[in-house]
Amino acid sequence: MSHFKEVNIKDFTPDSFGLKNKWMLITAAKADGTVNTMTASWGGFGVMWNKEVAFVVIRPQRYTREFVENAESFSLTFFDKEYLKELGYLGKVSGRDEDKIAKAGFTTALENGIPYFEEAETAMFVKKLFVQRIEEEAFLDKDIIGKWYPEKDFHYLYIAEVTNILQK
């Protein structure tokens, strides 16, 4: 049985900068019900087009990107520090190679067909509004390219409307 309670989106005030040293999981399902997740630490929250949104970035080679691309909505889940080992594992291993969710010991749950994890403290559900690949020529600070993109594997930026939030 879930210990989550729905939070009014207007009342949720994430400390975006406080999340800088925390990881989240980006999780989505394909039409056949398979689920994949990845650890992420870059992104943010804000308002765009008069909607509460989350901004996330995913590199093109990440397996989870296939799932996010094929889904209308996905989840962002946030965890207590006690799960750092599992989050580290989920960030290093590809779901192409093994059932990494099961190996991490996480329990997948569904909210309106969107997967999230029972072990999370907060589960945020988002609907995709925008996606665009970050392009090299758009960088004003060219040092970022050398530091973060030596392989030129520029992220895809997703802007997604926050549709529901559950918290323990």
Legacy VTK file of the C-alpha trace (Angstrom):
# vtk DataFile Version 3.0
C-alpha trace
ASCII
DATASET POLYDATA
POINTS 168 float
0.000 0.000 0.000
1.309 3.422 -0.970
2.191 5.970 1.690
2.046 8.855 -0.771
-0.325 11.793 -0.601
-1.135 14.125 -3.437
0.353 17.614 -3.154
-1.245 20.673 -4.720
1.109 21.727 -7.509
0.621 25.404 -6.606
1.795 24.652 -3.047
4.906 22.703 -4.073
8.005 24.861 -3.835
11.069 22.864 -4.817
14.426 24.273 -3.809
16.005 23.917 -7.240
19.448 24.970 -6.068
19.172 22.741 -3.004
18.641 19.836 -5.372
22.016 20.511 -6.993
23.721 17.804 -4.970
20.847 15.338 -5.194
19.935 12.893 -7.891
16.566 12.100 -9.337
15.322 9.298 -11.512
13.736 10.020 -14.878
11.395 7.118 -15.577
9.130 6.267 -18.498
7.316 3.297 -20.001
6.905 2.140 -23.569
3.521 1.102 -24.959
4.331 -2.561 -24.252
4.683 -1.775 -20.524
8.464 -2.038 -20.270
9.937 0.561 -17.940
13.358 2.145 -17.852
14.941 4.752 -15.637
18.081 6.824 -15.415
19.737 8.880 -12.726
19.975 12.597 -13.430
21.105 15.664 -11.536
20.674 18.424 -14.122
17.351 20.147 -14.605
15.073 22.618 -12.936
11.597 23.859 -12.227
9.813 26.982 -13.274
6.971 28.491 -15.219
6.740 28.392 -19.001
3.716 29.155 -21.143
1.802 29.872 -17.882
2.314 26.281 -16.752
4.351 24.826 -13.899
7.118 22.910 -15.631
10.185 20.798 -15.107
13.225 21.054 -17.356
15.292 17.897 -17.849
18.098 16.990 -20.195
18.965 13.573 -21.562
21.977 12.612 -23.656
21.186 10.993 -27.026
22.846 7.667 -26.192
20.849 7.062 -23.019
18.441 4.138 -23.295
15.875 5.972 -21.169
15.606 8.608 -23.894
13.896 6.022 -26.137
11.286 5.542 -23.411
10.764 9.264 -22.832
10.490 9.835 -26.587
7.809 7.150 -26.882
5.761 8.304 -23.898
3.460 11.281 -23.524
4.331 11.565 -19.827
7.076 10.411 -17.479
8.035 10.736 -13.829
10.764 12.419 -11.834
11.373 10.794 -8.479
13.464 12.123 -5.605
14.955 10.030 -2.791
16.469 10.263 0.674
20.252 9.969 0.966
19.917 6.353 2.062
19.383 5.413 -1.608
22.584 6.963 -3.011
24.134 3.548 -3.720
21.094 2.425 -5.724
20.870 5.738 -7.583
24.561 5.506 -8.442
24.040 2.009 -9.791
21.020 3.074 -11.873
23.131 5.864 -13.366
25.978 3.578 -14.393
24.219 0.500 -15.764
22.109 0.445 -18.913
18.656 -1.088 -18.950
19.588 -2.431 -22.401
21.880 -4.931 -20.684
19.929 -6.021 -17.619
16.872 -5.409 -15.473
18.621 -2.740 -13.471
15.465 -1.666 -11.624
15.043 -5.156 -10.148
18.764 -5.383 -9.339
18.580 -2.041 -7.523
15.713 -3.455 -5.453
13.220 -0.755 -6.404
9.473 -1.320 -6.563
7.766 0.103 -9.631
4.323 1.607 -9.105
1.979 3.319 -11.565
0.071 6.585 -11.328
-2.297 7.009 -14.276
-0.107 4.593 -16.218
3.118 6.501 -15.468
5.811 4.507 -13.644
7.494 5.727 -10.471
9.104 4.100 -7.435
7.604 3.297 -4.030
10.969 4.006 -2.383
10.918 7.687 -3.450
10.133 10.576 -1.126
8.575 12.634 -3.921
7.175 11.539 -7.273
6.471 14.217 -9.841
4.506 13.378 -12.980
5.064 15.450 -16.079
3.648 15.710 -19.595
6.002 16.565 -22.439
5.451 19.972 -24.020
8.734 20.603 -25.834
11.889 18.789 -26.891
14.919 20.092 -28.736
18.491 18.954 -29.077
20.990 21.411 -27.672
23.108 22.671 -30.557
26.785 23.557 -30.415
26.331 26.898 -32.182
23.859 28.051 -29.520
26.525 28.162 -26.778
27.693 31.626 -25.861
30.200 30.255 -23.348
32.238 27.909 -25.550
34.155 26.566 -22.504
31.040 24.565 -21.601
31.443 22.513 -24.772
34.976 21.401 -23.963
34.161 20.677 -20.328
30.816 18.890 -20.653
30.622 17.772 -24.281
34.037 16.503 -25.422
32.217 13.815 -27.454
29.738 16.382 -28.883
26.881 14.291 -27.430
24.682 17.285 -26.717
21.654 16.716 -24.522
18.040 16.819 -25.574
16.163 19.422 -23.538
12.658 18.472 -22.432
10.208 20.964 -20.991
7.334 19.119 -19.361
4.234 20.316 -17.555
3.900 19.135 -13.971
0.535 17.348 -13.820
0.644 15.677 -10.402
2.926 15.390 -7.375
2.914 12.704 -4.699
4.907 12.990 -1.465
5.413 10.793 1.578
LINES 1 169
168 0 1 2 3 4 5 6 7 8 9 10 11 12 13 14 15 16 17 18 19 20 21 22 23 24 25 26 27 28 29 30 31 32 33 34 35 36 37 38 39 40 41 42 43 44 45 46 47 48 49 50 51 52 53 54 55 56 57 58 59 60 61 62 63 64 65 66 67 68 69 70 71 72 73 74 75 76 77 78 79 80 81 82 83 84 85 86 87 88 89 90 91 92 93 94 95 96 97 98 99 100 101 102 103 104 105 106 107 108 109 110 111 112 113 114 115 116 117 118 119 120 121 122 123 124 125 126 127 128 129 130 131 132 133 134 135 136 137 138 139 140 141 142 143 144 145 146 147 148 149 150 151 152 153 154 155 156 157 158 159 160 161 162 163 164 165 166 167
